[in-house]
Amino acid sequence: MPPPHRTRPMAALLIFMGVNVALFSTITPVYDFVCFLPYWERRRERRRQEREAGLTDH
């Protein structure tokens, strides 16, 4: 029984790679932006100060 449609493995691979590259190129700057956001730095600093204040209190 022949397959209902002729598959093109090379075209499928190229499309798959193209989608991956497009996703990667859009996600990378967003990932960098989120990782290096000053919000995380402030939050870490505030938690450290709270921890130190808690140590001096007790």
C-alpha positions in Angstrom: 0.0 0.0 0.0 1.7 3.3 -1.1 1.8 6.2 1.3 -1.0 8.8 0.7 1.5 11.6 0.1 5.1 11.8 -0.9 7.3 13.0 1.9 10.1 15.4 1.3 12.6 14.8 4.2 15.0 17.5 3.0 12.3 20.2 2.8 10.9 19.1 6.1 14.4 19.3 7.7 15.0 22.8 6.2 11.7 24.1 7.4 12.3 22.6 10.9 15.8 24.1 11.1 14.4 27.5 9.9 11.7 27.5 12.5 14.3 26.7 15.2 16.7 29.4 14.1 13.8 32.0 14.0 12.7 31.0 17.5 16.2 31.0 18.8 17.1 34.4 17.3 13.9 35.9 18.9 14.3 34.3 22.3 18.0 35.0 22.9 17.7 38.8 23.3 14.6 38.3 25.5 16.5 35.8 27.6 19.4 38.1 28.0 17.1 41.0 28.9 15.3 39.0 31.6 18.5 37.6 33.0 20.3 40.9 33.3 17.3 42.9 34.5 18.3 45.1 37.4 15.1 43.9 39.2 16.9 40.6 40.1 19.9 42.4 41.5 17.8 44.7 43.7 15.8 41.7 44.9 18.9 39.8 45.8 20.4 42.8 47.5 17.2 43.3 49.5 17.0 39.7 50.6 20.6 39.8 51.7 19.9 42.9 53.8 16.9 41.3 55.3 18.9 38.2 56.2 21.7 40.3 57.8 19.1 42.3 59.7 17.5 39.1 60.9 20.9 37.8 62.1 21.7 41.0 64.1 18.2 41.0 65.7 18.4 37.4 67.1 
